[in-house]
Every structure is written in C-alpha cells, then in structure tokens.
Amino acid sequence: MKLLSDNGVVMNHKKIIRIMKKYHLFAKIRKVNPYRMIMKKTLEHRIFNNLLDRQFHQEIPLKTFCTDITYLPYNNHQMAYLSVMKDIATGEVMGWNLSQHIDMDIVIKTIEQMKNHPIFKAISFQDVLIHSDQGVHYTHPQYVKVLKELGIVQSMSRKGNCIDNAPIESFFGHMKDDMDYKQCKTFHELYSLTTEYMCYYNNERYQWDLKKMTPVGYRNHLLLVTA
C-alpha cells in the first residue's frame, strides 16, 4: 500500500513475501499465537460456563478445584511449564506436573497425578468441579473427554478475566516469591526444587485463612467437621 501510495509502484504481496524470506526479514509485531490458531481451526474445542462464579469460599474439601499453567524460566533463557491442580476449599495442591514442553501431556498428567492421590481411593470424582481459563489445553477434546469419563464438571473463566481464577493465580504468585527457581541450572534441579516446594506448601506452610493450619491440616479438619 505504501509503495503504491508514495511511489506509484504496483507490487503483488506474494512477491514482497518472497523478498522478505530471501533476506530473512520478519515482522516483530502481531506474531501469531500457534495455540490460539489451533483452537480457532479445531471446531471440536469446547467452552464451558463459569459455574464457579468467583465462589472462592468453599467449605467442603475435595469438591471444587482450580487449575492453570504457568511459566518458570531458568538457566537464563530456558523455559519450563508448570501445571497445578488446587483444592479451593483447603488450598492444597492435589496434582502438578512440570514439563519442558507445553503439549497436552502437561494437563493430562496433572489429572492422572490427582486421580492417583491416596485420598481419592475412597472418594468418587462424581460431581467434582474443576475451574480453569479458556486456554487451548482445557478446551481440547482430549482433556474434555478425560474429565467427562471421570464424572468431573468443567467450569471456565470469562474470556480475558484472570480474577475469575484468582485462587490459582494467588498460589503461583506466592510460589514464585518463595522459590528461587531462576537460579536453577538444569531442569532436574528445577524439578527437585518444585517437588520440595509442593511438599512444603501442603504440609508446612501455615496460613491465616486456613485457621492457622497447613492445607493438609485444614483438609483433615474439614473432613472431620463435615463427616
């Protein structure tokens, strides 16, 4: 358009693209998000209603969960991805997965770890609610199918509204303040540090909002109260 308007030169846009490729010229702005494009092209992706509706005060443990993925940069320019499943009532991390890749396995393995938690051997997943954002992982047919087979109900934040998933955002904020993850030199070192933190958070980190108990302690307390 500029060539035509300013110089009177008519040039096909395909020729411009060929010239750009030849001289390795790339636009720095408006880079296409591959995950957003996948979601747009895959009509099977499903969006679910916001059933949680910011009802963050839950008194029944093991019934209402929130989940999300965050980035953990380490060793200067390397990146890891952390998926977490958190019980909103108790604050307990029920499942997590740290990966060097942000494919579907990161969320599927988080569900599997949660499913294999000893506490769920005697408790059904029926009518359990899991809240997430509208990210491509959580709308993917594979993820939807896994939850449906377990009898789990899906809830999703409104588009572009991170406050709808505030409990998990708060957890990630505290975790990144507590963990010196950027100093890790290898993925193995980061994984070990994350494992230690999850154990510490669930079993040793006392919280005012949990009646000065740890997440595991508060979970056991609520189970006794609601028994």
Order of alpha helices (4+ residues) and beta strands (2+ residues): alpha-alpha-beta-beta-beta-alpha-beta-alpha-alpha-beta-alpha-alpha-alpha
